[in-house]
């Protein structure tokens, strides 16, 4: 599917043309534009650099109206002059990919289809929103279950690589399962040890490590002047599927967005900075603390631009949680 050149928009020829001509719109009949050919976007804190003809490639979309029907001075900008959009910066990469060639290509294990559909609707890209809705419906079908919890007969098993014991020739009893695999209580597919579920809640066992770098200041009057724990970021290390199960929408995946569920990562972090909130979520998910370690350094205030009598402590701490 391709759009005509008139719908895709034309570059401005390499320079910013005066906006005095025309009827006040950012793009006139001759293809001139008050916008530069290369535009910088700040989307929720993530910076993107692209061509103007890319962002106006879908006629009547929100970006098309912003960059073809408005003047640059009418659009919000950040402190560095980049055009600012208060949307999900991580998901915008897929919006931009779609605008480049009008094709939808997502990673194999992509858990954010519903949120990306919401972004497509916001940017008024109906074709993209329709494709995402169809993909979500197709992905939901293999997970259909009978009321007793067993898989429907006409649906494939939800886990790749699962094996089922085949009955021997002659209709006898099924062969004994491999000692390295386990069968679900409902008699479903065999699971590898890394995919084994506990019988009570159907939850996977494993470890999650929470880390943070914090600082606090102690003045001359230690108890009265202590300025405790400033946590910049809480990191999450462990298996991708476990991290997403525990932290859900509060997990920031922007530094490792396409990691498959069974792989491990050390690049996730949380969208909040309260350790107790992270502990509460882990406890509710059935995790318990198994170990903790911490390192710290101390510097006097003047070395850090602070008062002469202050001591500034910085520390890095990790908490290891496990679920059997």
C-alpha positions as CSV (number, residue, x, y, z in Angstrom):
1,X,0.0,0.0,0.0
2,X,1.5,3.4,-1.0
3,X,0.3,6.9,-1.0
4,X,0.5,9.4,-3.8
5,X,3.2,12.1,-3.5
6,X,0.6,14.7,-2.7
7,X,-0.5,12.7,0.3
8,X,3.0,12.0,1.5
9,X,4.1,15.6,1.4
10,X,7.2,17.1,-0.2
11,X,10.4,18.2,1.3
12,X,11.1,22.0,1.3
13,X,14.1,21.9,-0.9
14,X,16.7,22.1,1.9
15,X,15.9,25.3,3.6
16,X,13.3,27.1,5.6
17,X,11.1,29.2,3.3
18,X,9.4,32.3,4.6
19,X,6.0,31.6,5.9
20,X,4.7,35.0,4.7
21,X,3.4,33.5,1.5
22,X,0.1,31.6,1.1
23,X,-2.9,31.6,3.3
24,X,-1.2,30.9,6.6
25,X,-1.0,27.1,6.4
26,X,2.4,25.5,6.8
27,X,2.3,23.9,3.4
28,X,1.1,25.7,0.3
29,X,0.0,24.5,-3.2
30,X,3.6,24.7,-4.5
31,X,4.9,22.3,-1.9
32,X,6.8,24.9,0.1
33,X,6.9,24.4,3.9
34,X,7.7,26.6,6.9
35,X,9.1,23.4,8.5
36,X,12.6,22.2,7.9
37,X,13.1,19.0,5.9
38,X,14.6,17.2,9.0
39,X,12.5,17.6,12.1
40,X,13.3,16.7,15.7
41,X,10.6,15.3,17.9
42,X,10.6,14.9,21.7
43,X,7.9,12.3,22.4
44,X,7.5,11.7,26.2
45,X,11.3,12.3,26.7
46,X,12.4,10.1,23.8
47,X,14.1,12.1,21.0
48,X,13.4,11.1,17.3
49,X,14.9,12.7,14.2
50,X,13.0,12.1,10.9
51,X,12.0,13.7,7.7
52,X,9.0,16.0,7.5
53,X,7.6,14.0,4.6
54,X,7.5,10.9,6.9
55,X,5.4,12.5,9.6
56,X,2.9,13.9,7.1
57,X,2.7,10.6,5.0
58,X,-0.8,9.7,6.2
59,X,-3.3,12.4,5.2
60,X,-5.8,13.7,7.8
61,X,-3.8,12.1,10.7
62,X,-2.8,14.2,13.7
63,X,0.8,14.5,12.6
64,X,-0.3,15.5,9.1
65,X,-2.4,18.3,10.4
66,X,0.4,19.5,12.8
67,X,3.1,19.6,10.2
68,X,1.2,20.6,7.1
69,X,-1.7,22.8,8.4
70,X,-0.1,24.7,11.3
71,X,2.9,27.0,11.6
72,X,6.0,25.9,13.6
73,X,5.4,28.7,16.1
74,X,1.9,27.1,16.9
75,X,3.4,23.8,18.1
76,X,4.8,23.2,21.6
77,X,8.5,22.8,21.9
78,X,10.9,21.6,24.6
79,X,13.8,23.6,26.1
80,X,16.0,22.7,23.1
81,X,13.6,23.7,20.4
82,X,12.4,20.2,19.5
83,X,8.7,19.7,18.8
84,X,7.1,18.1,21.9
85,X,4.4,15.4,22.0
86,X,3.2,14.3,25.4
87,X,2.8,10.6,24.5
88,X,4.5,7.3,25.1
89,X,8.0,7.7,23.7
90,X,8.8,4.0,23.6
91,X,5.7,3.1,21.5
92,X,6.2,6.0,19.2
93,X,9.0,4.1,17.4
94,X,6.4,1.7,16.0
95,X,4.2,4.7,15.0
96,X,7.2,6.2,13.1
97,X,8.0,2.8,11.5
98,X,4.5,2.6,10.2
99,X,4.6,6.1,8.8
100,X,7.8,5.3,6.8
101,X,6.4,2.5,4.6
102,X,2.8,2.0,5.9
103,X,3.6,-1.5,7.0
104,X,3.1,-3.0,10.5
105,X,6.1,-5.1,11.7
106,X,6.2,-6.0,15.4
107,X,8.6,-8.2,17.4
108,X,7.5,-11.8,17.9
109,X,6.9,-11.4,21.6
110,X,5.2,-8.0,21.8
111,X,3.0,-7.5,24.9
112,X,1.9,-3.9,24.2
113,X,-0.5,-4.3,21.4
114,X,-3.4,-2.8,23.2
115,X,-1.4,0.3,24.2
116,X,0.0,0.7,20.7
117,X,-3.6,0.5,19.4
118,X,-4.5,3.3,21.7
119,X,-1.6,5.4,20.4
120,X,-2.6,4.7,16.8
121,X,-6.1,5.9,17.6
122,X,-4.7,9.0,19.3
123,X,-2.6,9.8,16.2
124,X,-5.6,9.1,14.1
125,X,-4.2,6.3,12.0
126,X,-7.3,4.1,11.5
127,X,-5.6,1.5,9.3
128,X,-2.9,0.9,11.9
129,X,-5.5,0.7,14.7
130,X,-7.5,-1.8,12.6
131,X,-4.5,-4.1,12.0
132,X,-3.6,-4.0,15.7
133,X,-7.2,-5.0,16.7
134,X,-7.1,-7.9,14.3
135,X,-3.7,-9.0,15.6
136,X,-4.9,-8.9,19.2
137,X,-8.0,-11.0,18.3
138,X,-5.8,-13.5,16.5
139,X,-3.4,-13.7,19.4
140,X,-6.2,-14.3,21.9
141,X,-7.7,-17.3,20.1
142,X,-4.9,-19.9,20.9
143,X,-5.5,-19.2,24.6
144,X,-9.1,-20.5,24.6
145,X,-9.7,-23.0,27.4
146,X,-12.4,-25.4,28.4
147,X,-14.2,-24.8,31.7
148,X,-12.1,-27.4,33.4
149,X,-8.9,-25.6,32.5
150,X,-7.7,-27.9,29.7
151,X,-6.9,-26.7,26.3
152,X,-9.6,-26.7,23.6
153,X,-9.1,-29.6,21.2
154,X,-9.0,-27.4,18.1
155,X,-6.4,-25.0,19.5
156,X,-2.6,-25.4,19.6
157,X,-0.8,-25.3,22.9
158,X,0.1,-21.8,24.1
159,X,3.8,-22.6,24.8
160,X,6.3,-23.1,22.0
161,X,8.3,-26.3,22.2
162,X,5.8,-28.1,24.4
163,X,5.6,-31.9,23.9
164,X,2.7,-34.3,24.4
165,X,3.2,-38.0,25.2
166,X,2.1,-40.0,22.2
167,X,0.3,-43.4,22.8
168,X,2.2,-46.4,21.5
169,X,1.1,-48.3,18.4
170,X,-1.9,-50.5,19.2
171,X,-3.8,-48.1,21.4
172,X,-2.1,-48.9,24.7
173,X,-1.3,-46.6,27.6
174,X,0.8,-43.5,26.9
175,X,4.5,-43.8,27.4
176,X,6.0,-42.5,30.7
177,X,7.0,-38.8,30.6
178,X,10.6,-37.7,30.5
179,X,12.1,-37.1,33.9
180,X,13.1,-33.6,32.6
181,X,9.5,-32.5,32.0
182,X,6.3,-32.2,34.0
183,X,2.7,-32.5,33.1
184,X,0.1,-29.9,34.1
185,X,-2.7,-30.9,36.6
186,X,-5.2,-30.7,33.8
187,X,-3.4,-33.3,31.7
188,X,-2.2,-30.6,29.2
189,X,1.1,-30.3,27.4
190,X,4.4,-31.3,29.0
191,X,6.5,-28.3,30.2
192,X,10.2,-28.0,30.4
193,X,11.7,-27.3,33.9
194,X,12.1,-23.5,33.1
195,X,8.3,-23.4,32.2
196,X,7.1,-25.4,35.2
197,X,4.2,-24.0,37.2
198,X,3.4,-24.4,40.8
199,X,0.3,-26.4,41.3
200,X,-1.5,-23.9,43.5
201,X,-1.6,-20.6,41.6
202,X,-0.2,-21.5,38.2
203,X,2.8,-19.2,38.7
204,X,6.3,-19.7,37.6
205,X,9.2,-20.0,40.0
206,X,12.3,-17.9,39.7
207,X,14.3,-14.9,41.0
208,X,14.0,-11.2,40.6
209,X,16.7,-8.8,41.7
210,X,15.8,-5.2,42.6
211,X,18.7,-2.6,42.7
212,X,18.9,1.1,43.4
213,X,21.5,3.8,43.8
214,X,20.6,6.1,46.6
215,X,22.1,9.0,48.5
216,X,21.6,10.8,51.8
217,X,23.2,13.7,53.7
218,X,24.1,13.9,57.4
219,X,24.9,17.3,58.9
220,X,26.4,18.4,62.2
221,X,23.2,17.6,64.0
222,X,22.9,14.1,62.7
223,X,19.4,13.2,63.8
224,X,17.9,16.6,63.1
225,X,19.6,17.3,59.8
226,X,19.6,13.9,58.1
227,X,18.2,14.1,54.6
228,X,17.4,10.6,53.9
229,X,17.2,8.4,50.8
230,X,16.9,10.0,47.4
231,X,16.4,7.1,45.0
232,X,17.0,8.1,41.3
233,X,15.9,4.8,39.7
234,X,15.0,1.3,40.7
235,X,16.3,-1.4,38.3
236,X,14.8,-4.8,37.7
237,X,16.9,-7.9,36.7
238,X,15.6,-11.3,36.0
239,X,13.4,-13.3,33.5
240,X,11.3,-11.0,31.3
241,X,8.1,-12.9,31.8
242,X,8.4,-12.8,35.6
243,X,9.2,-9.1,35.6
244,X,6.2,-8.2,33.5
245,X,4.0,-10.5,35.6
246,X,4.9,-8.7,38.9
247,X,5.3,-5.1,37.8
248,X,2.9,-4.9,34.7
249,X,2.4,-1.3,33.5
250,X,4.8,0.1,36.1
251,X,7.7,-1.5,34.3
252,X,9.7,0.6,31.9
253,X,11.0,-1.5,29.0
254,X,12.4,1.3,26.8
255,X,16.0,0.2,27.2
256,X,15.3,-3.5,26.2
257,X,11.9,-3.4,24.4
258,X,12.0,-6.6,22.3
259,X,13.3,-9.2,24.9
260,X,11.4,-12.6,24.5
261,X,9.6,-13.8,27.7
262,X,12.0,-16.7,28.4
263,X,15.1,-14.5,28.1
264,X,16.8,-12.6,31.0
265,X,17.4,-8.9,31.2
266,X,19.2,-6.4,33.4
267,X,18.0,-3.3,31.7
268,X,14.4,-2.8,33.0
269,X,13.6,-0.2,35.6
270,X,10.4,1.0,37.4
271,X,8.3,4.0,36.7
272,X,8.2,4.8,40.4
273,X,11.0,5.3,42.9
274,X,9.5,4.0,46.2
275,X,11.3,0.8,47.3
276,X,8.3,-0.2,49.5
277,X,6.0,-0.1,46.5
278,X,8.2,-2.6,44.7
279,X,8.4,-4.8,47.8
280,X,4.6,-4.8,48.1
281,X,4.2,-5.9,44.5
282,X,6.7,-8.7,44.9
283,X,5.1,-9.8,48.1
284,X,1.6,-9.9,46.5
285,X,3.0,-12.0,43.7
286,X,4.3,-14.6,46.2
287,X,8.0,-13.6,46.3
288,X,10.1,-13.5,49.4
289,X,13.5,-11.8,50.0
290,X,16.4,-14.3,49.8
291,X,19.4,-12.0,50.0
292,X,20.6,-8.4,50.2
293,X,23.9,-6.7,49.6
294,X,25.0,-3.1,49.7
295,X,28.1,-0.9,49.1
296,X,28.6,2.7,50.1
297,X,30.9,5.6,49.9
298,X,31.2,8.9,51.8
299,X,32.3,12.4,50.7
300,X,32.4,15.6,52.6
301,X,30.0,18.4,51.6
302,X,32.6,20.9,50.2
303,X,33.8,18.3,47.7
304,X,30.2,18.1,46.4
305,X,29.4,21.8,46.6
306,X,27.6,21.5,49.9
307,X,28.0,22.8,53.5
308,X,31.4,22.3,55.1
309,X,30.1,20.0,57.9
310,X,27.8,17.8,55.8
311,X,28.7,14.2,54.9
312,X,27.1,12.9,51.7
313,X,26.7,9.1,51.5
314,X,26.0,7.3,48.3
315,X,25.2,3.6,48.2
316,X,24.2,0.9,45.7
317,X,21.9,-1.9,47.1
318,X,20.5,-5.0,45.6
319,X,17.7,-7.2,47.0
320,X,17.2,-10.7,45.7
321,X,13.6,-12.1,45.8
322,X,12.6,-15.7,44.9
323,X,9.4,-17.6,44.4
324,X,9.5,-21.4,44.8
